[in-house]
């Protein structure tokens, strides 16, 4: 089995990689029938020399490899026919901008394994960058606070080496006794919570958050039923919310009235109620001044997220009265951080964490005849056809049917 760590060619440049030099060396020591080569890159967070130092071959030609490991979409003209590719294809929701990519993958007889659908036997994702989105997103939220109010100036996350450095910056800032509400309990929200805990912010329970006044900054972490309620008033297990989201409405306003900052780390499902609407944001009691929308669903459940922001220009303002973009330093304008590729700002940590998971859950499948079925579940294309599991994409490939703009 010969694996290539391929060069990332999508713009804007992405410095992440599936395996660090040290992880490559570990894998080669563990699997005697494995060979790894690295395609030369001048943008990767780990240099060619760092791989060579660990005894990993670096080359400009990977055409003799069996498996190609990347992170972002591979440009069509860079796809090598008859290979196995792993990367985030952004096609499983019929994203129109990548239809031609999927068409080319089929035409070139490529076996595509999408990172997003690498799941265990319980259908849970096993590799993801979500934790690092949460880590950077929370940091960027506090940086946005400093920019809005002119109270402190923090460096961009992309200019710091690792999570520890980000936490140290957060420890150095001085905040008033603000209240921060964090939504979600998954990877993204857990990453954000690491930062809140790391900077020493006190976590309080839901009742205390809503009812008490504090002399220090505090935060509360909410699960789905903390900010959603059934329209008929019944209280049912959370599984009912996931199964019947149309039967629910948001109860987030009670938190919006008490919060100064909102860190959105939730997963938003189709048909779930919006967390807060544009009308909610107009309410006189709506108190949120800074939103770090890590989820970044445009014109979706977080009404102020009217566009994605960028690493270069991460904060914009949302004027709730005009419902348009405005100067985020104005008193009645919310500062919105909605960068949609946050893990790119912490490429070394993100790569190492992703590589650990990929090595643990995916690489063994190459040597145990895919005993757990992880490769089977993630295989989207084979023999120039969509596999049965992904046959629902056929109308998308053909240029017909409903498409999702995300």
N, C-alpha and C positions, 0 to 999 in steps of 0.2 A: 504494500500500500504506500503510494507516494503522494504526499500532500503538498500543495503549494499555498503559501501565504501570499495572496495576490496584492498588487498595488491598488490603492484606492484612487479611482480616476474621476469620480463625480465632483462637480463643482456646486457650491463652494467646497474647498478641500476638507477632508475629514482625516484627522490624524490617528484615529483609533485603529486597532488591529485585533484579530481574534486571539492570537497567542503572543505573549511577550517572549523575549529571548530565553529567559529562565524557564518558562513553561515549556517551550520547545525542547530544551535540554532534558527536562524531567520526563517528558513523554517518550523521547528517544531512548532514555535509559529504561523505561518501563516496558515498552513494546519493541521487541527486537526485530519484528517484521515491518516496522514503520520507518519511513524516510520522510523528512521534512525539508523543503527548500523555500527560500524567501525571495520573492520578486523584489528587485531593487526599487527603493522609493526614497525620494528626498523630502517627503512631507510627513512620513510616519513618525509617531512620537518616539519610537525606538529606532535608532539609526542602523544602517546596514552594518556598521562596525560593531554595534552591540550584539547583533546576531552572530557575526563572524567570531567574536570573542568567545561565544559559547559553543563554537564548533558547528554552527549552522551555515550551510551553503547559501550564498546570496548570488542570484543570477538575473539576467534580463530575459531569459527564455524559460518559461514554465510549461511549454507545450507537451512535454513528455510526462507530466504528472496526471494522476488519476482523479484527484479531488482538488477543487479550487475553493479556498476559504477566504471570504471577504466580509465586509461589514455592510456598506451601502450598495445600491444598484450598480451593476456593471454596465458601462456603455455598450450599446449593441455592437459597435465595430471592434470592441475588445473581447467579445465572447468567443471562446474556442469551441468548435463543434465537438460533439460526442464526449463531453466531459460531465462530471458531477460537480455542481456548484452549490455552495452554501452562502447566502447573503439575504439581507432584508430586501425583498423584491417590491414591496408595497403594491401588491396586485390582488391580495385575497379579498379586499373589499371593492374590487372592480374600479380602482383608481384610474381615471381616464388617461392621466399623463403617462402611465406605464403600460398601456395596452400594447403598444408596438414592441416593448421589451419582451413581454410574454409571448407575443407572436414570433419574435425572433428566436426565443429559447426553444419553442416547439419546432420551428423550421430547422434549427441547427442540431436537433436531436440531443438536447441537453437534459440531463436529469437535474431538476431544480428542487433543492431542499430549502425552504424558507425558515430562517431563524425564528420567525414569529410563531410558527406552528410546530416547533420542536417541543413535544409535550411528553409527560410521563403517562403511565397507564390510567391515571385518573384525569387525563386531559388537562393537566396543569403545565403551564410553560416552565421550561427548565433553564433557558438562557434568556437574558434580557438586560437592558441598560437602565431599567426604571429606577433602581435605587440611586443611581448617579444623577439622573434627572432631578430626583428629589433633593439630593445633597446640594447641587448647584442652584436649583430653583429657590430653595430656602435662602441660601446665601444672597442670591440676586435680589430677593425680596427685601432684605434688610439694606442692601446697597441702594435700592430704589427709595427706601425711606430716607436715607441720608441725603440723596440727591433732591428729593422733593422738598424737604424742610431745610436743607443746607446746614445740617447739624454735624455731619461727619462725612468723610470722603474715604471710601474703600476702593482698593484696586479691583480690577475685573478678575473674575475667577480664572479666566484663561491665562492670566499672567502669574498665577500661583501654581506651585508644583503638585499639590495633593490636598486631600480632604483635611488633613491636620493643619495645613497652612490656612485653609479657609476658616476653620474653627477658631484658630488663634486670632484672625482678624476680627471675627465676631465677638470674641472675648474683650477686645480692645475698645469697642464702641460703647457709647453711653446713650441709653434709651430712657425716655420717660416711662411712667407706669402704664404702658399700653397693654391691650388685650389682643392676642393673636389667635385666630381660629384656623385650625388645620382640618381639612376633610380627607377622609380615606384611611384605610388600614392595610393597603397592599404595599408593594415594593416602593412605589413612588413616595407615598406618605411616610413609610418607614425611614426612607433616606432623609426626608425633611425633618422628621422627629429626631434623628441622630444629631442634626445640626442644632436644633433647639435645645436638646439636652446637653450637647457638647459646649454650647456657649453659656450654659448655666441658667437658662430660663426655667422658671418654675412651672410645672404642669399642675393644673387644678382640675377638679371634676366638673361635670356639666352644671350642676346646681350652683356650686360656688362661683363659677364663671358668670352665670347669668344674674346672680343675686348679690354678690359681694363686690366691694371696692377694694383695690389693692394698692399698696405703696411701691410696688415693684412690677416689672413686666411679667405677664403670665400668659400661658397658652392652654388651649383645650383641643383635644383630638376627637373628631366626631366620626362615628360609623354611619352607615346609610340611614338607619332608622332614627338617628338623632336629629336629622334635618329633613326627613320625609315622613309623612303620615298618611294613613289611608283616608280617602275622602269620606268614607262612611263612619269613621271614628273607631273602627275595630283595631285592636292591637294584635298583630299576628307575627309569627317568626319572620326573620329577615328573608328567608327563602321565598316568602310570598311576594315581597317587593321585587326580587329578581325575576319571579315568574310572571307577575302581573303589575308591571310598573305603571300602566295606564290608570290603575285604581288608586294611585297616590298623588299627593300634591306636596309642594315644598313647605317646610316649616322653618326655613333658614332665617327668615326675617328677625326672629327673636335673637339670633346671634349677630345679624348685621347691625342691629340697634346697639349692641354692646361691644362690638369689635372695632379695632382700629386698623388691623391688617388681616387679610384673608390669604392663606396659602392653600391653593386648590390642588390637592394630590389624589383626588378621587378617580375612580373609573366611571365613565358615563356610558350607560347602556341606551340603546335605541328605545324610544317611547318613555323613558324616565322623565319626570318633571324637571324643568329648569330649576337650578339652585336659586338664582334670583334673576328677575326679568328687568327690562329697561324701565318699566313702570315702578318696580320695587326700588330701583336706584334713585328715582325721583323723590321718593318718600322723604319727608322732613326728618324722620327719625333714623334714616339710613346713615350709618356712621363710618363705614369703611373708607379709608383714605388711600390705602396701598393694597394692590392685588398682585400676588405672585401666582399666575395661572400656569402651573406646570402641566396640567392636562391639555391646555391650549386647543380647545374645540372652538373654532371660529364661528361667531354668531350663534353660539350654543348656550349651554347651561349657565355660564358666567357672562352676564350680559355685556360687561365692559370689554370683553375680549372681541374686538371688532376686526382684528388682524393679528397675524403673528408678528413678533418683533424679532430682531436679529442679534447675534452676539456683538456685532459692531455697534448697534444702536438698540439696546435692550429694553428701554423704557419709553412708553408714550403715555399721553394723557387721554382720559375719557371724560367728556363733559356730559353728565347725566341729563341735563336740561335739553341740550341740543342734540344729544345722542350721536355726537361726532367727536373726532380726535381734536384735542386742544392741548395747550401748554400745561404739562403735568405739575408745574410749580404753582399754578393758581390755586387759591384756597378751596374752591368748590369743584375742583377737577381731580379725579382719581388717577394715581400713578399706576400704570399697568405694566407688569413684566410678563411677557408671553412668548419667550424664546422657545422655538419648537425643536431645537436640536441641542438641548442643554448638556447632555453627556459629552459633547465635543469639547466643552470647556475644561474637562477634567480627563484628558485622553489616557494618561498613564494608569490612573486608578481604575477608570472604566474598563480599559482593556484587560487589566489584570483580573478584575472581578469576573468579567465575561469569560475570559479564558479558563479560569478555575471551574466555572460551571460547565463549559463546553467539554473540557477534559474529563470531568467527572461523569457527565450524563450521556455525552454523544460519542466520544472516541471509542469507548468500550464496544459500542454496537458494531463497529467495523471488524471486530475480532471475535465476537460471540454469536455471529450469524443473526444479529439484530434481535436478540432474545426478548427484549422488552418492547419491540415494535416501534421504537422511537423514530427510526429512519422511515419505516413504512408510513407512519402517520404524517410525516413532514414532506414526503415525496409528492410534489405537485405535477411534475411532467415526466413522462417516460415513453420511449419509442414514438416520439413526435406527437404524443397525445396527452391530454389531461388525464391524470389518474382518477379512479372512481370517486375518491374522496373530494376531489376538486372539480368534478364535472360540472358543477353549478357555474363555473366560469366560462363555459363554452359560448354563451351568448355575448359575453364581454369580449372574448377573443374574436368572435365573428363581427363585432361592431354593433351588436344589438343589445337591448335590455337596459335595465336601470343601472346607473353608475353612481358611485359615492364620491363626492368631492371632499377629501380630507387631506 
